[in-house]
Amino acid sequence: MAGTAQAVALAEGLGLDPGRFLDTIRGGPMDCGYAQMKGAAMIAREFPPAFTLSGAAKDAGLIVSAMRGAGVNSGVMEAVLAACRAGEEAGHGDKDMAALIHSFRPRP
C-alpha cells in the first residue's frame, strides 16, 4: 500500500498523470489487483472504508513490535508506521487505508 501511495504521489508531484503508473505496472511482475484497486481510489481521492487507516496503523505497530522482538531490522516497517500515523494525525484515520496517499502527496 505504501509503495503504491508513494508512486502515485510521485507521479502527481512530477505533474504526470498518476494513472500512467497503474498502466505501467499492469500485467507485469509488480502488478496485482490490490494495487490497481487501491491506486485507483487514491487517484480518485475516494476512500470509503474497507479497512481503515487507523486499523492499518495498529497492525503496522504490531508488526514493528514483532520485528524488534525477533531482532529483525524494522526500518522499512517503521517508515510505513510513521506514514500511517501521519495520515491519522491529519484526520484520515477513519477512511480506507488507501488514504495513506495523504502522507506522501506534495504539500501545497
OpenMM code with the backbone's topology and positions (N, CA, C; nanometers):
from openmm import Vec3, app, unit

residues = "MET ALA GLY THR ALA GLN ALA VAL ALA LEU ALA GLU GLY LEU GLY LEU ASP PRO GLY ARG PHE LEU ASP THR ILE ARG GLY GLY PRO MET ASP CYS GLY TYR ALA GLN MET LYS GLY ALA ALA MET ILE ALA ARG GLU PHE PRO PRO ALA PHE THR LEU SER GLY ALA ALA LYS ASP ALA GLY LEU ILE VAL SER ALA MET ARG GLY ALA GLY VAL ASN SER GLY VAL MET GLU ALA VAL LEU ALA ALA CYS ARG ALA GLY GLU GLU ALA GLY HIS GLY ASP LYS ASP MET ALA ALA LEU ILE HIS SER PHE ARG PRO ARG PRO".split()
positions = [
    Vec3(0.0828, -0.1186, 0.0000),
    Vec3(0.0000, 0.0000, 0.0000),
    Vec3(0.0871, 0.1247, 0.0000),
    Vec3(0.1897, 0.1251, 0.0858),
    Vec3(0.2765, 0.2430, 0.0953),
    Vec3(0.3515, 0.2657, -0.0348),
    Vec3(0.3976, 0.1590, -0.0980),
    Vec3(0.4684, 0.1730, -0.2248),
    Vec3(0.3791, 0.2293, -0.3338),
    Vec3(0.2563, 0.1820, -0.3408),
    Vec3(0.1611, 0.2338, -0.4387),
    Vec3(0.1309, 0.3797, -0.4096),
    Vec3(0.1079, 0.4127, -0.2825),
    Vec3(0.0783, 0.5518, -0.2450),
    Vec3(0.1944, 0.6434, -0.2817),
    Vec3(0.3151, 0.5978, -0.2543),
    Vec3(0.4311, 0.6813, -0.2829),
    Vec3(0.4506, 0.6989, -0.4335),
    Vec3(0.4267, 0.5957, -0.5116),
    Vec3(0.4404, 0.6059, -0.6569),
    Vec3(0.3355, 0.6990, -0.7163),
    Vec3(0.2119, 0.6893, -0.6700),
    Vec3(0.1054, 0.7779, -0.7177),
    Vec3(0.1376, 0.9224, -0.6803),
    Vec3(0.1831, 0.9427, -0.5562),
    Vec3(0.2176, 1.0782, -0.5124),
    Vec3(0.3352, 1.1347, -0.5917),
    Vec3(0.4323, 1.0508, -0.6225),
    Vec3(0.5460, 1.0966, -0.7021),
    Vec3(0.5005, 1.1403, -0.8405),
    Vec3(0.4161, 1.0608, -0.9033),
    Vec3(0.3640, 1.0996, -1.0351),
    Vec3(0.2931, 1.2337, -1.0269),
    Vec3(0.2075, 1.2503, -0.9256),
    Vec3(0.1372, 1.3776, -0.9084),
    Vec3(0.2356, 1.4921, -0.8873),
    Vec3(0.3367, 1.4682, -0.8036),
    Vec3(0.4347, 1.5716, -0.7748),
    Vec3(0.5162, 1.6125, -0.8957),
    Vec3(0.5356, 1.5189, -0.9879),
    Vec3(0.6090, 1.5476, -1.1111),
    Vec3(0.5188, 1.6055, -1.2201),
    Vec3(0.3900, 1.6199, -1.1883),
    Vec3(0.2962, 1.6737, -1.2859),
    Vec3(0.2543, 1.5725, -1.3910),
    Vec3(0.2717, 1.4437, -1.3600),
    Vec3(0.2337, 1.3375, -1.4535),
    Vec3(0.0968, 1.2819, -1.4165),
    Vec3(0.0330, 1.2195, -1.5104),
    Vec3(-0.0934, 1.1517, -1.4847),
    Vec3(-0.0632, 1.0285, -1.4000),
    Vec3(-0.1091, 1.0224, -1.2743),
    Vec3(-0.0763, 0.9078, -1.1893),
    Vec3(-0.1355, 0.7772, -1.2405),
    Vec3(-0.2365, 0.7855, -1.3229),
    Vec3(-0.2919, 0.6652, -1.3839),
    Vec3(-0.1903, 0.5938, -1.4714),
    Vec3(-0.0921, 0.6672, -1.5195),
    Vec3(0.0134, 0.6063, -1.6019),
    Vec3(0.0958, 0.5063, -1.5214),
    Vec3(0.1108, 0.5340, -1.3911),
    Vec3(0.1816, 0.4377, -1.3063),
    Vec3(0.1074, 0.3043, -1.3063),
    Vec3(-0.0246, 0.3111, -1.2860),
    Vec3(-0.1029, 0.1870, -1.2850),
    Vec3(-0.0979, 0.1182, -1.4211),
    Vec3(-0.1014, 0.1972, -1.5278),
    Vec3(-0.0901, 0.1407, -1.6626),
    Vec3(0.0451, 0.0726, -1.6819),
    Vec3(0.1493, 0.1336, -1.6275),
    Vec3(0.2847, 0.0820, -1.6456),
    Vec3(0.3041, -0.0526, -1.5762),
    Vec3(0.2481, -0.0688, -1.4573),
    Vec3(0.2672, -0.1963, -1.3870),
    Vec3(0.1681, -0.3037, -1.4324),
    Vec3(0.0603, -0.2629, -1.4995),
    Vec3(-0.0452, -0.3572, -1.5393),
    Vec3(0.0131, -0.4730, -1.6205),
    Vec3(-0.0126, -0.5941, -1.5705),
    Vec3(0.0294, -0.7149, -1.6407),
    Vec3(0.1737, -0.7552, -1.6152),
    Vec3(0.2473, -0.6733, -1.5423),
    Vec3(0.3874, -0.7047, -1.5143),
    Vec3(0.4043, -0.7702, -1.3787),
    Vec3(0.5281, -0.7986, -1.3420),
    Vec3(0.5522, -0.8684, -1.2153),
    Vec3(0.5183, -0.7873, -1.0905),
    Vec3(0.5092, -0.6559, -1.1012),
    Vec3(0.4751, -0.5725, -0.9863),
    Vec3(0.3253, -0.5450, -0.9760),
    Vec3(0.2489, -0.5969, -1.0702),
    Vec3(0.1047, -0.5705, -1.0726),
    Vec3(0.0303, -0.6667, -0.9811),
    Vec3(-0.0768, -0.6177, -0.9252),
    Vec3(-0.1728, -0.7022, -0.8544),
    Vec3(-0.3048, -0.6260, -0.8494),
    Vec3(-0.4106, -0.6995, -0.8364),
    Vec3(-0.5420, -0.6378, -0.8326),
    Vec3(-0.5561, -0.5362, -0.7214),
    Vec3(-0.4906, -0.5624, -0.6090),
    Vec3(-0.4992, -0.4723, -0.4943),
    Vec3(-0.4355, -0.3377, -0.5265),
    Vec3(-0.3192, -0.3392, -0.5906),
    Vec3(-0.2535, -0.2134, -0.6289),
    Vec3(-0.3407, -0.1355, -0.7265),
    Vec3(-0.4028, -0.2051, -0.8200),
    Vec3(-0.4887, -0.1387, -0.9176),
    Vec3(-0.6112, -0.0775, -0.8491),
    Vec3(-0.6740, -0.1541, -0.7603),
    Vec3(-0.7955, -0.1065, -0.6930),
    Vec3(-0.7655, 0.0108, -0.5989),
    Vec3(-0.6663, -0.0066, -0.5130),
    Vec3(-0.6355, 0.0989, -0.4157),
    Vec3(-0.5696, 0.2185, -0.4844),
    Vec3(-0.4885, 0.1930, -0.5871),
    Vec3(-0.4282, 0.3030, -0.6623),
    Vec3(-0.5347, 0.3883, -0.7292),
    Vec3(-0.6358, 0.3236, -0.7859),
    Vec3(-0.7458, 0.3983, -0.8490),
    Vec3(-0.8201, 0.4820, -0.7456),
    Vec3(-0.8404, 0.4271, -0.6251),
    Vec3(-0.9071, 0.5028, -0.5179),
    Vec3(-0.8235, 0.6238, -0.4778),
    Vec3(-0.6916, 0.6053, -0.4717),
    Vec3(-0.6029, 0.7167, -0.4370),
    Vec3(-0.6123, 0.8286, -0.5402),
    Vec3(-0.6099, 0.7901, -0.6661),
    Vec3(-0.6161, 0.8887, -0.7740),
    Vec3(-0.7491, 0.9621, -0.7718),
    Vec3(-0.8576, 0.8876, -0.7476),
    Vec3(-0.9918, 0.9470, -0.7442),
    Vec3(-1.0182, 1.0223, -0.6142),
    Vec3(-0.9314, 1.0035, -0.5160),
    Vec3(-0.9485, 1.0644, -0.3834),
    Vec3(-1.0810, 1.0205, -0.3190),
    Vec3(-1.1086, 0.8918, -0.3350),
    Vec3(-1.2298, 0.8322, -0.2780),
    Vec3(-1.1866, 0.7219, -0.1827),
    Vec3(-1.2260, 0.7347, -0.0551),
    Vec3(-1.1761, 0.6448, 0.0473),
    Vec3(-1.2847, 0.5831, 0.1345),
    Vec3(-1.3906, 0.5242, 0.0753),
    Vec3(-1.4881, 0.4570, 0.1603),
    Vec3(-1.4172, 0.3419, 0.2323),
    Vec3(-1.4340, 0.3314, 0.3627),
    Vec3(-1.3534, 0.2355, 0.4376),
    Vec3(-1.3899, 0.0893, 0.4140),
    Vec3(-1.2896, 0.0129, 0.3713),
    Vec3(-1.2976, -0.1327, 0.3713),
    Vec3(-1.2146, -0.1813, 0.4907),
    Vec3(-1.0962, -0.1233, 0.5058),
    Vec3(-1.0094, -0.1431, 0.6222),
    Vec3(-0.9473, -0.0077, 0.6493),
    Vec3(-0.9713, 0.0477, 0.7669),
    Vec3(-0.9350, 0.1869, 0.7926),
    Vec3(-0.7841, 0.2071, 0.8073),
    Vec3(-0.7448, 0.3306, 0.7847),
    Vec3(-0.6057, 0.3680, 0.8039),
    Vec3(-0.5651, 0.3480, 0.9497),
    Vec3(-0.6555, 0.3750, 1.0438),
    Vec3(-0.6247, 0.3502, 1.1846),
    Vec3(-0.6004, 0.2018, 1.2107),
    Vec3(-0.6772, 0.1167, 1.1471),
    Vec3(-0.6547, -0.0280, 1.1595),
    Vec3(-0.5195, -0.0688, 1.1021),
    Vec3(-0.4836, -0.0090, 0.9909),
    Vec3(-0.3536, -0.0381, 0.9303),
    Vec3(-0.2406, 0.0103, 1.0208),
    Vec3(-0.2591, 0.1262, 1.0839),
    Vec3(-0.1577, 0.1778, 1.1758),
    Vec3(-0.1403, 0.0844, 1.2957),
    Vec3(-0.2518, 0.0348, 1.3489),
    Vec3(-0.2453, -0.0590, 1.4614),
    Vec3(-0.1675, -0.1832, 1.4207),
    Vec3(-0.2011, -0.2392, 1.3056),
    Vec3(-0.1330, -0.3601, 1.2594),
    Vec3(0.0145, -0.3336, 1.2305),
    Vec3(0.0447, -0.2187, 1.1719),
    Vec3(0.1848, -0.1837, 1.1443),
    Vec3(0.2628, -0.1758, 1.2754),
    Vec3(0.2013, -0.1204, 1.3785),
    Vec3(0.2660, -0.1140, 1.5091),
    Vec3(0.2939, -0.2523, 1.5661),
    Vec3(0.1993, -0.3428, 1.5495),
    Vec3(0.2187, -0.4806, 1.5970),
    Vec3(0.3314, -0.5497, 1.5202),
    Vec3(0.3380, -0.5239, 1.3910),
    Vec3(0.4437, -0.5836, 1.3089),
    Vec3(0.5801, -0.5289, 1.3500),
    Vec3(0.5892, -0.3979, 1.3717),
    Vec3(0.7156, -0.3382, 1.4171),
    Vec3(0.7586, -0.4014, 1.5489),
    Vec3(0.6669, -0.4170, 1.6417),
    Vec3(0.6997, -0.4784, 1.7710),
    Vec3(0.7491, -0.6215, 1.7529),
    Vec3(0.6827, -0.6966, 1.6666),
    Vec3(0.7242, -0.8354, 1.6423),
    Vec3(0.8622, -0.8399, 1.5777),
    Vec3(0.8874, -0.7508, 1.4845),
    Vec3(1.0181, -0.7477, 1.4176),
    Vec3(1.1285, -0.7158, 1.5172),
    Vec3(1.1047, -0.6158, 1.6006),
    Vec3(1.2047, -0.5792, 1.7020),
    Vec3(1.2296, -0.6968, 1.7964),
    Vec3(1.1205, -0.7623, 1.8384),
    Vec3(1.1333, -0.8760, 1.9289),
    Vec3(1.2102, -0.9916, 1.8683),
    Vec3(1.2020, -1.0042, 1.7368),
    Vec3(1.2721, -1.1116, 1.6664),
    Vec3(1.4133, -1.0708, 1.6254),
    Vec3(1.4506, -0.9467, 1.6545),
    Vec3(1.5830, -0.9000, 1.6176),
    Vec3(1.5985, -0.8690, 1.4702),
    Vec3(1.4862, -0.8472, 1.4029),
    Vec3(1.4861, -0.8191, 1.2593),
    Vec3(1.4859, -0.6679, 1.2381),
    Vec3(1.5600, -0.6205, 1.1413),
    Vec3(1.5623, -0.4776, 1.1090),
    Vec3(1.4215, -0.4347, 1.0684),
    Vec3(1.3682, -0.3371, 1.1397),
    Vec3(1.2297, -0.2932, 1.1166),
    Vec3(1.2220, -0.1565, 1.0501),
    Vec3(1.3310, -0.1097, 0.9912),
    Vec3(1.3360, 0.0256, 0.9354),
    Vec3(1.2268, 0.0574, 0.8350),
    Vec3(1.2052, -0.0312, 0.7398),
    Vec3(1.1029, -0.0052, 0.6376),
    Vec3(0.9642, -0.0040, 0.7017),
    Vec3(0.9389, -0.0998, 0.7889),
    Vec3(0.8065, -0.1063, 0.8525),
    Vec3(0.7848, 0.0125, 0.9448),
    Vec3(0.8912, 0.0608, 1.0088),
    Vec3(0.8779, 0.1800, 1.0928),
    Vec3(0.8413, 0.3019, 1.0085),
    Vec3(0.8947, 0.3098, 0.8866),
    Vec3(0.8589, 0.4202, 0.7970),
    Vec3(0.7125, 0.4103, 0.7559),
    Vec3(0.6652, 0.2893, 0.7306),
    Vec3(0.5236, 0.2697, 0.6966),
    Vec3(0.4366, 0.3093, 0.8161),
    Vec3(0.4757, 0.2681, 0.9352),
    Vec3(0.4014, 0.3041, 1.0565),
    Vec3(0.3966, 0.4557, 1.0729),
    Vec3(0.5092, 0.5227, 1.0512),
    Vec3(0.5121, 0.6688, 1.0639),
    Vec3(0.4186, 0.7342, 0.9619),
    Vec3(0.4140, 0.6810, 0.8410),
    Vec3(0.3242, 0.7358, 0.7389),
    Vec3(0.1784, 0.7131, 0.7791),
    Vec3(0.1475, 0.5959, 0.8326),
    Vec3(0.0105, 0.5682, 0.8784),
    Vec3(-0.0288, 0.6647, 0.9895),
    Vec3(0.0611, 0.6839, 1.0836),
    Vec3(0.0309, 0.7737, 1.1953),
    Vec3(0.0155, 0.9179, 1.1481),
    Vec3(0.0957, 0.9590, 1.0507),
    Vec3(0.0819, 1.0944, 0.9965),
    Vec3(-0.0542, 1.1117, 0.9308),
    Vec3(-0.1006, 1.0090, 0.8608),
    Vec3(-0.2334, 1.0137, 0.8000),
    Vec3(-0.3427, 1.0215, 0.9045),
    Vec3(-0.3262, 0.9467, 1.0127),
    Vec3(-0.4227, 0.9542, 1.1229),
    Vec3(-0.4249, 1.0945, 1.1825),
    Vec3(-0.3072, 1.1482, 1.2100),
    Vec3(-0.2978, 1.2808, 1.2708),
    Vec3(-0.3556, 1.3897, 1.1811),
    Vec3(-0.3557, 1.3648, 1.0497),
    Vec3(-0.4130, 1.4611, 0.9556),
    Vec3(-0.5642, 1.4432, 0.9410),
    Vec3(-0.6218, 1.3505, 1.0183),
    Vec3(-0.7669, 1.3340, 1.0180),
    Vec3(-0.8212, 1.2290, 0.9234),
    Vec3(-0.7369, 1.1361, 0.8769),
    Vec3(-0.7816, 1.0365, 0.7791),
    Vec3(-0.7950, 0.8964, 0.8374),
    Vec3(-0.7843, 0.8820, 0.9693),
    Vec3(-0.7845, 0.7518, 1.0331),
    Vec3(-0.9092, 0.6689, 1.0088),
    Vec3(-1.0239, 0.7336, 0.9920),
    Vec3(-1.1490, 0.6603, 0.9725),
    Vec3(-1.1767, 0.6291, 0.8255),
    Vec3(-1.0888, 0.6716, 0.7370),
    Vec3(-1.1042, 0.6443, 0.5940),
    Vec3(-1.0325, 0.5142, 0.5590),
    Vec3(-1.0556, 0.4646, 0.4389),
    Vec3(-0.9878, 0.3453, 0.3930),
    Vec3(-0.8372, 0.3663, 0.3987),
    Vec3(-0.7629, 0.2580, 0.4179),
    Vec3(-0.6190, 0.2718, 0.4293),
    Vec3(-0.5534, 0.3273, 0.3036),
    Vec3(-0.6250, 0.3324, 0.1928),
    Vec3(-0.5727, 0.3982, 0.0732),
    Vec3(-0.5510, 0.5473, 0.0972),
    Vec3(-0.6130, 0.6005, 0.2018),
    Vec3(-0.5919, 0.7412, 0.2381),
    Vec3(-0.4489, 0.7654, 0.2846),
    Vec3(-0.3713, 0.6591, 0.2952),
    Vec3(-0.2288, 0.6718, 0.3236),
    Vec3(-0.1614, 0.7644, 0.2220),
    Vec3(-0.2175, 0.7756, 0.1037),
    Vec3(-0.1657, 0.8653, -0.0001),
    Vec3(-0.1444, 1.0060, 0.0541),
    Vec3(-0.2276, 1.0489, 0.1473),
    Vec3(-0.2159, 1.1850, 0.2005),
    Vec3(-0.0832, 1.2075, 0.2734),
    Vec3(-0.0218, 1.1018, 0.3201),
    Vec3(0.1068, 1.1139, 0.3873),
    Vec3(0.2218, 1.1363, 0.2892),
    Vec3(0.1965, 1.1117, 0.1617),
    Vec3(0.3013, 1.1212, 0.0604),
    Vec3(0.2782, 1.2321, -0.0419),
    Vec3(0.1555, 1.2797, -0.0529),
    Vec3(0.1261, 1.3813, -0.1557),
    Vec3(0.2087, 1.5059, -0.1365),
    Vec3(0.2417, 1.5741, -0.2467),
    Vec3(0.3155, 1.7004, -0.2345),
    Vec3(0.2350, 1.7997, -0.1509),
    Vec3(0.3042, 1.8732, -0.0702),
    Vec3(0.2372, 1.9759, 0.0108),
    Vec3(0.2230, 2.1019, -0.0720),
    Vec3(0.1051, 2.1663, -0.0613),
    Vec3(0.0854, 2.2898, -0.1420),
    Vec3(0.1766, 2.4027, -0.0988),
] * unit.nanometer
topology = app.Topology()
chain = topology.addChain("A")
for resn in residues:
    res = topology.addResidue(resn, chain)
    for name in ("N", "CA", "C"):
        topology.addAtom(name, app.Element.getBySymbol(name[0]), res)
